[in-house]
Amino acid sequence: TPHDDTKFELINFKEIPYHLIKDYSVYGQLDQDKRIFSIYSSLGCPYNCSFCSAPKEYLNIRGKKWLCLDVENTVDHIAYLVERYKADYIYFIDNDSFVDLKHVENIIDEINTRKIHIKLGFRGARINEIKLMTDVFLEKLADAGTDIMHIGAESGSNRILELVHKNCTVADIIQCNVKLARHPRIIASYNFIVGLPTETLDDLHATRDLMFRLVKDNPNCIIFAPNKYRPLPGTELFELVQKQWGYVVPSSLEEWSNIEVEGDSCAPWYPKGMKDFCDLLLIGSYFIDNKVNKVTSGSTVFYKFLRVVNALYGPFIRLRLKYGIYQCFWEFRIYRIFVKLLKKTVNKGSACAND
């Protein structure tokens, strides 16, 4: 039962200890020279995705489950980061930024009024919200410096979309992608989930087909590596996998980490071939959209190497993915070794930078 005194915690941005970070350059990404700061423009989430922790997390929040923050205070925060820490990129990490389109528009208007020169990115956007966005609204976002929008597409199967409560259809996703293609300054970046309970290989094939369709209709879009479904206690799907498959929660951090998309876990609800196709989908997602040439300058040796790999291996893995050829998939083993080495290198570099 919700507690009447439970509400969102509001924090004064000036109390955030940004000064404790000695080197902000390590927070750049993908060979891009950006000084990125993540902030909130809203708190909470009003939706009920069956795989997500948000419905449980905000269950006891009194009143509305989504709270838009004060516009002037949000832009004060942006101005503070620009003036004090030389920020040139603001990434909104809201659960969902576009529940109220007017709220986002008001933030843009305030940024323009103050003549703050900044690039913007949005983590949270749903298809049912993009359906409501006009071309005028999207162009206004682009004019304000928005260069990326992260979108939860999740699946190419209407049955799965209904299972996870995305309030949209595959046709809606395709339609919204075509709309976003008219605004190439904003990169439409799509998230997907694989390995969901009751998901079949046919469902995964539909997701693969949707990925190819999105790239065909909007060559500027990005397909992120799909997330592997992880049963989170308290979520709707968690109750399903416990009841139907007797799922046991991991007892260690190592076991939890093995459920990551690079891990080798195979859930009891996976049909035969599911894990192999998920592995193929993971590797294919890095090459399906030619992303290395879209989001990196290639100025470092590492990214020049990636460009060579993209040119030589890209056509081969796209062919594999198109026809679902996951047999003898030796590339995945190489990929896992590469990821482990890369993580060690990045962690070592971050530790040295903050010593």
Long-range contacts (C-beta under 8 A, 24 or more apart in sequence): 2-59, 2-60, 2-61, 2-62, 3-60, 3-62, 4-62, 5-62, 6-60, 6-61, 6-62, 7-61, 7-62, 7-63, 8-43, 8-44, 8-61, 8-67, 10-43, 10-69, 13-39, 13-73, 13-76, 13-77, 13-80, 14-80, 18-81, 18-84, 18-85, 21-354, 22-353, 22-354, 23-353, 23-354, 24-85, 25-353, 26-349, 26-350, 26-353, 26-354, 30-295, 30-296, 30-303, 31-296, 31-297, 31-298, 31-299, 31-300, 31-302, 31-303, 32-295, 32-296, 32-297, 34-88, 34-89, 34-119, 35-85, 35-86, 35-87, 35-88, 35-89, 36-87, 36-89, 36-90, 36-91, 37-81, 37-85, 37-87, 37-89, 37-90, 37-91, 38-90, 38-91, 38-92, 38-93, 39-74, 39-77, 39-78, 39-81, 39-90, 39-91, 39-92, 39-93, 40-69, 40-74, 40-92, 40-93, 40-94, 41-68, 41-69, 41-74, 41-92, 41-94, 41-97, 41-103, 41-104, 41-107, 42-66, 42-67, 42-68, 42-69, 42-94, 42-95, 42-96, 42-97, 42-99, 42-103, 43-67, 43-69, 43-94, 43-95, 44-95, 45-95, 45-96, 45-99, 45-124, 46-96, 46-99, 47-96, 47-126, 47-165, 47-167, 48-165, 48-236, 49-152, 49-164, 49-165, 49-166, 50-163, 50-164, 50-165, 50-235, 50-236, 50-237, 51-164, 51-193, 51-196, 51-229, 51-232, 51-235, 51-236, 51-237, 52-232, 52-235, 53-232, 53-234, 53-235, 54-95, 55-235, 55-236, 56-232, 56-234, 56-235, 66-95, 66-96, 66-99, 68-99, 68-100, 68-103, 71-103, 71-106, 71-107, 71-110, 72-110, 74-107, 74-110, 75-107, 75-110, 75-111, 75-114, 75-116, 78-111, 78-116, 78-118, 79-114, 79-116, 82-116, 82-117, 82-118, 87-118, 88-117, 88-118, 88-119, 89-118, 89-119, 89-120, 89-121, 90-118, 90-119, 90-120, 90-121, 91-120, 91-121, 91-122, 91-123, 92-120, 92-121, 92-122, 92-123, 92-124, 93-123, 93-124, 94-122, 94-123, 94-124, 95-124, 96-124, 96-125, 96-126, 96-129, 97-122, 97-123, 97-124, 97-125, 98-122, 98-124, 98-125, 98-126, 98-129, 98-130, 98-133, 99-129, 101-129, 101-132, 101-133, 101-137, 104-141, 105-137, 105-140, 108-140, 108-141, 108-144, 111-144, 112-144, 117-145, 118-145, 119-145, 119-146, 119-147, 120-144, 120-145, 120-146, 120-147, 121-146, 121-147, 121-148, 121-149, 121-150, 122-146, 122-148, 122-149, 122-150, 123-150, 124-150, 124-152, 125-149, 125-150, 125-151, 125-152, 126-151, 126-152, 126-166, 126-167, 126-168, 127-151, 127-152, 127-153, 127-166, 127-167, 127-168, 127-172, 127-173, 127-176, 128-166, 128-167, 128-168, 128-172, 130-176, 130-179, 130-180, 131-168, 131-172, 131-175, 131-176, 133-179, 135-179, 135-182, 135-183, 138-179, 138-180, 138-182, 138-183, 138-186, 139-183, 141-183, 141-186, 142-183, 142-185, 142-186, 146-185, 146-186, 147-185, 147-186, 147-187, 148-186, 148-187, 148-189, 148-222, 149-180, 149-186, 149-187, 149-188, 149-189, 150-189, 150-191, 150-224, 151-176, 151-188, 151-189, 151-190, 151-191, 152-190, 152-191, 153-190, 153-191, 153-192, 153-210, 153-214, 154-191, 154-192, 154-193, 155-192, 155-193, 155-196, 155-199, 155-203, 155-206, 155-207, 155-210, 156-203, 156-206, 156-207, 156-208, 156-209, 156-210, 156-211, 157-199, 157-202, 157-203, 157-206, 157-207, 159-203, 160-196, 160-199, 160-203, 160-207, 163-196, 163-198, 163-237, 164-193, 164-196, 164-237, 170-206, 170-210, 173-210, 173-214, 174-210, 174-213, 174-214, 174-217, 177-214, 177-217, 177-218, 177-221, 178-217, 178-218, 180-218, 180-221, 181-217, 181-218, 181-219, 181-220, 181-221, 184-220, 187-220, 187-221, 187-222, 187-294, 187-295, 188-214, 188-218, 188-220, 188-221, 188-222, 189-221, 189-222, 189-223, 189-224, 190-214, 190-221, 190-222, 190-223, 190-224, 191-224, 191-226, 191-227, 192-223, 192-224, 192-226, 192-227, 192-285, 193-226, 193-227, 193-228, 193-229, 194-226, 194-227, 194-228, 194-229, 194-261, 194-278, 194-281, 195-228, 195-229, 195-267, 195-270, 195-274, 195-275, 195-278, 196-229, 196-237, 197-229, 197-237, 197-240, 197-241, 197-244, 197-245, 197-267, 197-269, 198-269, 199-269, 199-274, 200-271, 201-271, 201-273, 201-274, 201-277, 204-274, 204-277, 204-278, 204-281, 205-277, 205-324, 207-281, 208-281, 208-284, 208-321, 208-322, 208-324, 211-284, 211-285, 211-288, 212-288, 212-322, 215-288, 215-289, 220-294, 221-289, 222-289, 222-291, 222-294, 222-295, 223-285, 223-288, 223-289, 223-291, 224-285, 225-261, 225-282, 225-285, 225-286, 226-261, 226-278, 226-281, 226-282, 226-285, 227-261, 228-259, 228-260, 228-261, 228-263, 228-265, 228-278, 229-267, 230-256, 230-259, 241-267, 241-269, 244-269, 245-269, 262-335, 262-336, 262-339, 273-326, 276-326, 276-327, 276-329, 277-324, 277-326, 279-326, 279-329, 279-332, 280-320, 280-321, 280-324, 280-325, 280-326, 280-329, 280-332, 281-321, 282-332, 282-335, 283-317, 283-329, 283-331, 283-332, 283-335, 284-317, 284-318, 284-320, 284-321, 287-313, 287-314, 287-317, 287-318, 288-318, 288-321, 290-314
